[in-house]
């Protein structure tokens, strides 16, 4: 993420006009709220938020390539896990560094943040899909589901003025931890393939499909709640500028 990226996982932050509030309740938010400022304070002065954003992008590309290279050697799973840590470092720390030094660029950061998120999600999803550990259809479904949730978040930001970073207790960092756990298991025990109606599956596919179902459920739940709220604020048939009569 960019100069206004994932580092703000606890305290709300306004956008450039002071309107959009950032809300997050991820499982690891408290840990990151403690660790990221300390890491930012330790960085030399020449390191800038955009440098960290670039590190995150390069790591995402490397993760995708590592998953694809597991077709030749499963040892690349360890490389993918290491790069997931590097990607977390760059992706999470750029926003924290900007706030620590008070050099935020809210609109620039918001735009670059979500542009790089979209690339990273698609790259890692494709990398998994072209590996022997996940069906391509599942990898694409994960990427599509995540991007649909992201679009909903952007719409909520515009309509309600609240930028809700995550869905439930799972966010980008939690997803990285889960991938590292899956990589470790696959590197030690192999793909653990099994067939369902003649289609080969692995634990990556099962967890990936569960994630897709969960994302779609969250999307439907939030969309339904948002539409209900908006319908109450803007009832059908009401003329603009006409107030309700006093009761």
Backbone as a ProteinNet text record, in pm:
[ID]
protein_1_A
[PRIMARY]
XXXXXXXXXXXXXXXXXXXXXXXXXXXXXXXXXXXXXXXXXXXXXXXXXXXXXXXXXXXXXXXXXXXXXXXXXXXXXXXXXXXXXXXXXXXXXXXXXXXXXXXXXXXXXXXXXXXXXXXXXXXXXXXXXXXXXXXXXXXXXXXXXXXXXXXXXXXXXXXXXXXXXXXXXXXXXXXXXXXXXXXXXXXXXXXXXXXXXXXXXXXXXXXXXXXXXXXXXXXXXXXXXXXXXXXXXXXXXXXXXXXXXXX
[TERTIARY]
83.1	0	87.3	25.4	100.1	107.3	132.5	158.9	43	-73.9	-186.4	-242.9	-154.3	-195.6	-241	-211.2	-270.6	-226.6	-124	-75.8	-183	-284.5	-392.3	-498	-475.5	-567.5	-647.1	-621.9	-694.2	-763.5	-687	-746.3	-802.3	-923.9	-977.9	-890	-884.6	-809.4	-897.1	-897.9	-976.8	-906.1	-982.9	-921.7	-877.7	-845.2	-789.8	-886.7	-1014.8	-1113.7	-1170.3	-1113.9	-1157.9	-1290.1	-1328.7	-1461.8	-1460.6	-1367.1	-1370.8	-1301.5	-1369.2	-1312.8	-1271.4	-1149.2	-1094.8	-1123.3	-1192.6	-1229	-1176	-1118.2	-1068.5	-1076.6	-1102.5	-1109.3	-1047.1	-932.4	-868.7	-811.4	-792.7	-743.2	-603.9	-519.2	-381.1	-361.5	-470.2	-458.6	-382.1	-406.9	-338.3	-187.6	-148.7	-6.1	57.2	-8.8	48.1	52.7	-48.3	-46.5	71.6	120.1	238.2	367.3	372.8	497.4	531.8	434.1	464.6	526.4	476.3	543.1	688.4	718.7	857.1	944.9	892	967.2	987.6	884.8	897	1003.2	1007.6	1105.3	1248.4	1265.9	1400	1452.2	1369.3	1412.1	1500.6	1602.7	1687.1	1608.2	1657.7	1583.3	1563.8	1654	1643.2	1534.3	1485.3	1377.4	1245.4	1175.1	1048.8	933.3	809	695	685.2	715.3	706.5	808.4	923.8	1020.9	959.7	888.9	826.2	713.1	638.3	534.4	595.4	708.9	777.6	825.1	875.8	917	798.5	683.3	564.3	523.2	529.8	493.3	590	720.2	818.6	799.1	768.4	745.8	622.4	516.2	395.7	427	506	546.3	629.9	720.3	802.7	722.2	619.4	531.9	462.9	407.9	340.2	436.1	557.7	656.4	697.1	711.7	751.1	646.2	519.1	414	418.2	439.4	447.1	566.9	679	800.3	790.7	687.2	670.2	635.9	599.7	582.2	713.3	825.5	957	1014	992.4	1050.4	963.6	908.5	824.2	898.5	1032.4	1109.3	1078	1023.2	985.2	873.7	805.4	705.3	769.2	891.1	959.6	993.9	1031.4	1059.8	933.4	821.1	693.6	659.6	683.2	653	741.5	871.2	960.5	919.5	878.6	836.4	704	620.7	498.1	530.9	636.5	680.3	732.9	813.9	865.3	750.5	651.7	537	457.9	443.6	378	455.7	588	672.6	651	661.2	644.8	502.2	409	268.1	207.1	250.9	192.6	266.8	396	478.6	479.8	444.9	453.5	360.4	236.9	143.9	186	237.1	283.8	399.5	491.8	606.3	560.8	464.4	413.9	351.9	276.4	213.5	315.7	413.2	515.8	594.7	623.5	700.1	610.4	478.9	381.7	398.2	413.3	427.3	318.4	198.9	90	51.2	12.3	-49.3	-179.1	-287.2	-406.4	-464.9	-485.2	-548	-453.6	-327.6	-227	-214.7	-206.7	-191	-310.9	-431.1	-553.5	-557.9	-526.4	-532	-427.3	-301.5	-194.2	-211.9	-258.4	-281.9	-369.6	-483.8	-580.6	-547.3	-472.4	-423	-323.3	-230.8	-132.9	-197.5	-298	-370.7	-433.5	-495.8	-560.8	-458.1	-342.5	-237.9	-189.2	-160.6	-107.4	-205.3	-333.5	-434.2	-442.1	-445.1	-454.5	-328.7	-211.1	-85.3	-73.8	-102.4	-90.4	-196.7	-318.8	-422.9	-384.4	-327.7	-283.6	-165.3	-72	41.1	-2.7	-96	-150.1	-222.3	-299.5	-376.4	-289.9	-171.4	-80.1	20	1.7	84.4	13.5	82.8	15.8	-69.7	-83.7	-150.9	-291.3	-330.4	-463.6	-512.6	-641	-701.9	-702.9	-679.6	-679.8	-814.4	-921.6	-1054.8	-1072.1	-1014.1	-1024.2	-940.7	-819.5	-736	-802.1	-864.4	-934.3	-1056.9	-1127.2	-1246	-1207.7	-1093.7	-1047.1	-1018.6	-947.5	-915	-1041.3	-1136.5	-1261.1	-1340.1	-1348.7	-1421.3	-1361	-1228.1	-1161.3	-1184.5	-1176.3	-1195.4	-1339.3	-1436	-1575.4	-1594.6	-1534.1	-1541.2	-1475.3	-1364.4	-1295.5	-1383.1	-1449.6	-1539.8	-1648.9	-1701.8	-1805.3	-1751.2	-1627.4	-1566.2	-1553.2	-1511.1	-1495.6	-1630.8	-1735	-1869	-1915.9	-1889.1	-1924.9	-1850.6	-1723.7	-1645.3	-1709.5	-1754	-1815.3	-1952.2	-2032.8	-2171.8	-2183.5	-2108.3	-2122.7	-2010.1	-1898.9	-1786.4	-1707	-1720.8	-1643.8	-1569.2	-1436.2	-1353.9	-1327.6	-1405	-1390.9	-1291.7	-1172.6	-1063.3	-1089.9	-1153.7	-1164.7	-1305.7	-1318.5	-1447.3	-1434.9	-1494.8	-1480.6	-1341.8	-1283.9	-1153.1	-1040.9	-1073.4	-972.3	-937.6	-809.2	-759.9	-639.6	-565.8	-450.8	-344.7	-314.7	-211.4	-254.5	-379.2	-430.3	-426.7	-456.6	-450.5	-307.4	-210.6	-70.2	-30	-71.5	-39.5	-98.5	-221.7	-285.8	-210.8	-166.9	-91.5	41.6	108.7	235.3	212.5	104.3	72.4	45.3	-30.4	-57.7	70.4	156.1	282.9	368.8	373.2	453.6	401.4	269.8	211.4	235.8	220.4	240.6	386.6	479.8	621.9	662.8	599.2	635.4	561.4	431.4	348.2	307.9	338.7	299.3	161.6	112.1	-15.7	-137.4	-128.2	-241.5	-366.5	-353.7	-465.3	-572	-695.9	-809.2	-907.7	-993.3	-1084.7	-1228.2	-1300.2	-1443.4	-1511.6	-1588.3	-1654.9	-1553.9	-1437.9	-1335.1	-1248.3	-1275.7	-1197.2	-1095.1	-965	-863.2	-863.7	-861.9	-858.1	-740.9	-698.8	-598.2	-652.8	-585.5	-630.6	-637	-548.6	-555.6	-691.4	-738.3	-867.3	-981.7	-977.7	-1086	-1093.3	-977.5	-976.2	-1006.8	-956.8	-985.7	-1133.7	-1199	-1342.9	-1421.7	-1378.5	-1444.9	-1431	-1313.4	-1293.3	-1382.2	-1398.6	-1485	-1629.2	-1676.1	-1813	-1828.7	-1727.9	-1733.6	-1735.2	-1652.7	-1649.8	-1782.2	-1841.2	-1971.1	-2078.7	-2072.5	-2168.6	-2154.5	-2028.8	-2004.9	-2051.9	-2026.5	-2069	-2220.1	-2291.7	-2437.7	-2490.6	-2429	-2473.6	-2454.1	-2335.2	-2307.3	-2388.5	-2404	-2483.6	-2628.4	-2682.2	-2820.5	-2836.6	-2742.6	-2748.4	-2732.3	-2642.7	-2622.4	-2746.7	-2808.1	-2928.3	-3042.6	-3052.8	-3156.8	-3135	-3009.4	-2978.4	-3005.9	-2963.8	-2983.6	-3131.1	-3207.7	-3351.2	-3421.1	-3373.8	-3432.5	-3395.9	-3274.6	-3232.1	-3297.1	-3321.7	-3380.3	-3499.3	-3614.8	-3731.7	-3775.8	-3826.8	-3873.6	-3993.3	-3997.4	-4110.8	-4100.7	-4000.1	-3988.2	-3925.9	-3988.1	-3934.3	-3818	-3718	-3601	-3640.4	-3588	-3613.4	-3741.4	-3819.4	-3944.8	-3919.9	-3943.8	-3920	-4044.3	-4022	-4135.2	-4216.5	-4351	-4433.6	-4406.9	-4421.9	-4398.4	-4500.5	-4457.7	-4548.3	-4603
-119.2	0	125.3	237.6	359.6	445.8	572.7	663	680.2	636.5	636.8	495.8	398.9	261.1	194.4	66.5	-19.8	13	97.6	128	181.5	248.1	301	195.3	103.8	-7	5.9	108.5	123.4	259.1	366.4	499.1	548.3	607	664.8	779.2	795.4	904.2	975.5	1108.4	1179.2	1182.6	1203.4	1221	1365.4	1403.5	1536.6	1646.7	1620.7	1721.1	1699	1604	1579.8	1508.2	1432.7	1373.5	1222.9	1152.8	1007.5	953.5	870.9	811.8	668.2	631	498.1	411.2	300.3	212.2	72.7	7	-128.9	-204.4	-334.6	-415.8	-551.7	-554.4	-679.8	-748.1	-880.6	-958.2	-912.7	-875.5	-837.5	-686.4	-610.6	-464.6	-413.3	-471.6	-424.7	-448.3	-565.7	-594.1	-495.8	-471.2	-379.7	-236.1	-199.6	-66.1	-46.2	-155.7	-148.7	-157.8	-248.6	-278.2	-177.1	-134.8	-52.4	83.1	155.1	281.4	262.9	153.4	127.5	101.6	26.5	1.6	131.3	215.8	343.4	431.7	433.5	516.6	470.6	342.9	288.5	308.4	354.2	368.7	491.6	482.5	600.1	708.5	831.7	946.8	941.6	874.2	874.2	780.2	690.6	600	675.9	675.4	746.3	646.6	689.8	598.1	532.4	607.9	548.8	437	445.4	336.1	208.1	221.7	105.2	50.9	140.9	96.1	14.1	61.5	-12.8	-149	-156	-285.4	-380.3	-329.5	-413.4	-464.7	-379.3	-421.4	-526.4	-503.8	-602.3	-735.3	-729.8	-853	-926.2	-853.9	-917.3	-989	-923.7	-986.9	-1110.9	-1101.2	-1216.3	-1330.8	-1299	-1403.4	-1478.3	-1403.6	-1467.2	-1556.8	-1505.3	-1584.7	-1708.7	-1695	-1809.1	-1918.9	-1880.6	-1982.1	-2053.7	-1980	-2044.1	-2138	-2098.8	-2180.5	-2306.4	-2316.9	-2441.9	-2558.2	-2529.6	-2637.4	-2710.7	-2642.6	-2703.8	-2756.6	-2681.6	-2721.8	-2665.2	-2752.3	-2702.5	-2615.4	-2614.4	-2529.1	-2381.3	-2346.8	-2207.7	-2162	-2255.3	-2216.6	-2138.9	-2178.1	-2105.9	-1963.6	-1949.9	-1816.3	-1730.9	-1792.2	-1719.1	-1671.9	-1757.6	-1719.4	-1604.5	-1611.7	-1502.5	-1371.2	-1378.2	-1257.6	-1203.8	-1290.2	-1241.9	-1152.7	-1187.2	-1102	-968.9	-976	-853.1	-766.9	-831.7	-758	-690.5	-760.9	-699.1	-575.9	-588.1	-477.4	-353.3	-369.7	-254.9	-206.2	-300.1	-266.9	-200.3	-238.6	-186.7	-65.6	-57.9	42.7	177.1	179.7	306.6	411.9	372.4	467.5	509.5	414.2	446.2	545.1	524.4	614.8	756.5	766.7	899	971.1	899	961.7	992	903.5	924.7	1052.4	1076.6	1195.9	1315.9	1294.3	1400.3	1452.2	1358.3	1394.1	1324.7	1310	1242.3	1316.8	1238.6	1291.5	1213.6	1253.8	1168.5	1124.4	1217.6	1178.6	1094.9	1137.2	1059.5	920	915.4	787.3	697.1	753.8	674.6	611.3	691.3	640.7	532.1	561.8	466	341.2	358.5	248	141.3	183.2	85.4	36.7	117.1	70.6	-43.2	-26.4	-131.6	-253.1	-231.1	-343.8	-431	-366.5	-441.3	-523.9	-462.8	-537	-655.7	-632.6	-739.2	-854.8	-822.3	-927.5	-1011.5	-945	-1018	-1099.4	-1040.7	-1110.9	-1236.5	-1225.1	-1341.1	-1444.8	-1400.5	-1495.1	-1572.5	-1504.1	-1572.3	-1664.1	-1617.3	-1702.2	-1832.1	-1824.2	-1945.6	-2031.3	-1966.6	-2041.1	-2116.7	-2064.7	-2132	-2222	-2239.6	-2332.6	-2467.6	-2571.3	-2701.1	-2709.8	-2600.3	-2605.1	-2546	-2481.5	-2421.4	-2420.7	-2447.9	-2437.7	-2291.7	-2270	-2133.6	-2066.3	-2142.5	-2085	-2035.4	-2106.1	-2063.9	-1937.7	-1934.4	-1815.6	-1691.7	-1707.8	-1594.6	-1555	-1654.5	-1624.2	-1544.7	-1579	-1503.8	-1359	-1340.8	-1205.3	-1125.6	-1187.6	-1118.6	-1084.3	-1179.8	-1154.3	-1040	-1038.4	-930.5	-795.7	-793.6	-668	-618.6	-710.9	-670.4	-606.8	-667.5	-607.9	-470.2	-457.4	-328.7	-222.2	-258.2	-163	-118.7	-214.1	-179.3	-83	-105.5	-16	125.1	135.4	267.8	338.2	263	322	367.1	285.7	325.5	452.5	460.8	579.5	704.5	694.8	810.2	842.6	738.7	761.1	795.9	723.8	740.7	822	841.7	914.1	833	700.4	611.3	511.4	507.1	412.4	292.7	185.1	65	-27.5	-39.2	-111.3	-259.9	-321.6	-465.9	-515.2	-644.8	-712.2	-815	-783.5	-873.2	-859.9	-972.6	-969.1	-1005.5	-1031.5	-1072.4	-956.6	-927.5	-824.7	-876.1	-788.5	-832.2	-905.7	-858.5	-923.8	-1063	-1076.5	-1208.3	-1305.6	-1254.8	-1339.8	-1385.2	-1297.8	-1336.5	-1446	-1432.2	-1534.6	-1668.8	-1667.8	-1791.5	-1852.6	-1769.6	-1821.3	-1881.3	-1816.7	-1871.6	-2007	-2020.8	-2149.2	-2255.6	-2220.7	-2315.8	-2352.2	-2253.1	-2280.5	-2376.8	-2355.9	-2442.9	-2585.7	-2600.2	-2734	-2801.7	-2726.7	-2786	-2821.8	-2739	-2768.1	-2893.5	-2918.1	-3033.8	-3159.8	-3146.2	-3264.2	-3281.9	-3185.9	-3195.2	-3135.4	-3141.8	-3077.9	-3139.1	-3267.2	-3335	-3329.1	-3373.8	-3367.5	-3471.2	-3434.2	-3526.7	-3484.3	-3576.6	-3550.5	-3537.9	-3444.4	-3428	-3427.7	-3532.7	-3549.2	-3540.4	-3601.3	-3606.3	-3482.5	-3380.1	-3256.3	-3258.6	-3243.5	-3247.2	-3119.4	-3136.1	-3023.1	-3038.7	-2927.3	-2925.7	-2840.5	-2840.3	-2751.2	-2604.4	-2562.2	-2424.4	-2398	-2494.9	-2478.2	-2470.6	-2558.7	-2561.5	-2428.8	-2383.3	-2257.3	-2140	-2147.6	-2041.8	-2031.4	-2146.3	-2145.5	-2097.9	-2140.4	-2091.5	-1939.9	-1890.1	-1745.6	-1673.6	-1732.5	-1671.9	-1666.7	-1778.5	-1781.6	-1677.4	-1669.1	-1570.5	-1428	-1400.6	-1265.9	-1229.5	-1324.9	-1297.5	-1275.2	-1354.5	-1335.8	-1198.8	-1157.7	-1025.3	-914.5	-933.9	-833.1	-818	-930.6	-925.3	-863.7	-900.5	-847.3	-696.5	-651	-507.7	-429.5	-485.2	-415.8	-403.2	-511.2	-507	-403.7	-402	-305.4	-162.2	-144	-10.1	40.2	-47.6	-7	24.5	-53.3	-26.2	110.8	140.7	270.5	384.7	367.2	472.3	492.2	381.5	393.2	470.9	453.4	529.2	677.1	705.4	844.6	912.3	834.2	887.6	800.9	816.2	732.8	749.4	642.9	653	745.8	824.1	912.3	1049.2	1071.7	1203	1302.6	1418.7	1523.7	1592.8	1628.6	1694.3	1829.5	1858.5	1986.1	1991.1	1879.7	1875.3	1803.3	1867.4	1807.9	1735.6	1638.6	1568.7	1666.8	1651.9	1739.8	1713.3	1814.6	1794.2	1698.7	1618.6	1521.9	1578.9
0	0	0	-19.2	-41.3	83.1	59.8	170.6	266.2	230.3	324.2	332	341.2	325.5	451.4	460.7	560.9	702	718.5	851.9	944.2	890.6	975.4	992.8	1086.1	1103.3	1232.2	1310.5	1436.4	1441.7	1437.5	1452.9	1321.1	1322.1	1200.5	1152	1018.3	958.3	857.2	853.8	754.3	621	513	382.8	366.8	242.3	219.5	258.1	256.7	291.3	430.2	505	640.9	651.3	548.7	548	570.9	510.9	513.4	638.2	713.3	834.1	805.9	850.1	826.4	948.6	927.8	1037.5	1009.1	1110.8	1092.7	1223.5	1214.4	1334.4	1312.8	1243.8	1210.7	1334.7	1323.7	1436.7	1479.6	1383.4	1414.6	1420	1423.5	1423	1544.6	1660.7	1781.7	1771.8	1722.2	1705.1	1608.3	1496.6	1397.8	1450.2	1527.3	1586.3	1680	1738.4	1824.7	1743.6	1645.5	1575.4	1466.5	1387.9	1271.2	1306.8	1408.5	1442.3	1484.1	1553	1593.3	1471	1373.7	1250.9	1173	1169.1	1098.1	1162.5	1294.6	1365	1338.9	1308	1287.5	1145.9	1053.3	914.3	897.1	811	784.2	711.7	719.9	668.3	517.5	445.1	299.2	248.7	333.3	292.3	295.6	182.9	170.6	154.4	181.2	167.6	30.6	-76.6	-210.2	-229.6	-161.3	-168.3	-111.5	-1	61.4	-25.1	-89.4	-180.9	-293.7	-347	-452.3	-405.4	-281.9	-225.9	-220.1	-176.7	-170.9	-307	-409.1	-544.6	-598.3	-578.4	-623.2	-551.5	-422.5	-347.2	-398.8	-431.8	-486.1	-616.8	-702	-827.9	-800.7	-703.4	-668	-609.5	-531.2	-475.5	-587.8	-683.8	-797	-874.2	-901.1	-974.2	-895	-764.2	-680.5	-684.1	-675.9	-684.6	-818.9	-927.2	-1058.5	-1067.1	-1006	-1011.1	-926.2	-841.4	-766.2	-858.5	-983.8	-1081.2	-1105.9	-1083.5	-1101.6	-970.6	-863.4	-735	-622.4	-535.8	-426.3	-325.9	-331.4	-239.9	-261.5	-376.4	-401.4	-307.8	-244	-144	-29.2	8.1	115.2	71.1	-56.2	-109.5	-107.3	-148	-146.7	-5.7	93.3	231.7	277.9	243.6	280	215	89.1	18.5	72.1	127	191.1	310.7	383	494.2	440.7	333.2	272.3	220.4	160	106.5	217.6	330.5	446.6	492	495.7	541.6	455.5	324.3	236.8	228.4	223.6	203.8	326.1	443	566.6	621.5	593.4	660.4	588.4	459.6	386.9	446.9	477.6	537.8	677.2	754.7	889.6	885.2	790.5	778.8	743.3	652.4	613.9	733.1	813.6	929.9	1039.2	1055.9	1158.2	1128.6	1001.3	963.1	931	938.2	907.6	764.8	671	528.9	446.9	506.3	436.2	308.6	209.1	86.9	67.2	132.9	142.8	9.6	-84.2	-210.1	-295.7	-302.3	-374.8	-315.1	-182.3	-114.9	-132.2	-119.3	-134.8	-273.1	-375.1	-512.3	-535.5	-500.1	-524.4	-439.9	-318.4	-226.2	-290.2	-340.7	-390.5	-530.6	-605.7	-734.5	-715.1	-620.3	-594.4	-528.3	-445.3	-386.3	-494.2	-592.7	-700.5	-777.3	-806.7	-877.2	-795	-667.8	-582.7	-570	-552.3	-538.9	-665	-780.9	-907.1	-932.7	-905.5	-930.6	-845	-716.1	-627.4	-660.5	-693.1	-732.5	-856.7	-957	-1078.6	-1049.6	-965.2	-930.6	-867	-773.1	-711.5	-814.3	-902.2	-1001.2	-1099.9	-1128.7	-1221.2	-1148.6	-1019	-941.5	-934.1	-886.4	-870.1	-744.3	-671.6	-542.2	-543.3	-652.5	-657.9	-801.8	-819.2	-951.1	-995.6	-1124.8	-1176.6	-1152.7	-1166.6	-1145.8	-1002.7	-906.6	-766.8	-744	-799.1	-785	-843.1	-960.3	-1021.5	-940.1	-885.4	-804.1	-679.6	-618.8	-501.8	-540.4	-652.6	-696.8	-727.4	-796.4	-830.9	-705.2	-611.4	-487.4	-408.6	-399.3	-325.9	-393.6	-525.8	-597.4	-586.5	-584.7	-565	-427.4	-325.4	-191.8	-190.5	-262.9	-267.5	-332.3	-442.6	-508	-410.7	-333.6	-236	-129.9	-86.8	11.8	-45.1	-170.7	-230.6	-241.1	-275.3	-282.8	-144.9	-41.9	94.6	135.1	94.9	127.9	69.4	-54.3	-120.6	-61.6	-35.8	4.5	152.4	238.1	382.7	445.8	373.3	431	530	527.3	614.9	528.6	546.7	473.3	562.4	544.3	626.6	558.3	621.1	557.7	543.1	640.5	638.6	651.2	643.5	653.1	765.2	880.2	993.1	1053.6	1094.9	1159.5	1062.9	936.7	840	748.2	740.4	651.2	575.3	506.3	427.4	508.3	628.3	708.8	751.7	791.9	831.7	713.7	593	473.5	447	470.7	451.7	549.9	674.9	775.1	734.2	684.2	639.8	522.3	427.4	313.6	357.4	451.4	500.8	566.9	642.8	705.5	599.6	495.6	387.7	313.7	287.7	219.7	300.1	430.4	516.8	513.4	525	519.8	386.9	276.3	143.9	120.5	171.1	154.1	230.2	344	426.9	383.4	358.6	333.1	187.4	101.7	-38	-60.8	-185.4	-218.7	-149.5	-108.5	-43.6	-130.9	-254.7	-349	-316.6	-346.2	-339.2	-447	-488.4	-599.8	-550.4	-608.6	-585	-721.3	-748.3	-877.8	-992.2	-969.8	-1072.1	-1083.1	-1002	-1006.7	-893.4	-923.9	-818.3	-735	-603.7	-512	-416.4	-357.7	-252	-137.3	-20.9	87.3	46	-45.3	-95.1	-159.9	-240.3	-307.8	-207.8	-107.8	-8.9	65.9	115.5	190	97.2	-26.6	-122.4	-153.4	-176.1	-203.7	-82.4	36.6	158.1	168.6	132.1	133.5	33.9	-85	-186.9	-138	-80.8	-27.7	83	170.7	277.9	225.2	122.9	65.9	1.1	-71.6	-133.7	-28.1	80.2	188.2	253	276.5	333.9	240.6	110.8	13.9	13.1	9.6	9.4	138.3	252	380.5	387.5	348.8	356.3	254.4	134	32.9	77.5	135.5	183.6	293.9	388.9	498.9	447.5	352.1	296.6	224.4	144.2	71.4	167.2	275.5	375.5	440.1	473.3	533.2	436.2	311.6	212.3	179.7	178.3	151.7	262.5	387.4	498.3	489	443	428.6	308.3	204.9	82.1	41.5	106.4	76.2	-68.9	-129.8	-268.1	-279.4	-386	-411.4	-348.7	-262.8	-197.5	-295	-306.6	-391.5	-321	-396.3	-338.9	-282.2	-161.9	-97.8	-18.4	-16.8	58.1	189.1	301.9	432.6	480.8	572.1	632.6	716.1	718.1	801.5	948.1	1034.3	1178.2	1236.1	1333.7	1397.7	1526.5
[MASK]
+++++++++++++++++++++++++++++++++++++++++++++++++++++++++++++++++++++++++++++++++++++++++++++++++++++++++++++++++++++++++++++++++++++++++++++++++++++++++++++++++++++++++++++++++++++++++++++++++++++++++++++++++++++++++++++++++++++++++++++++++++++++

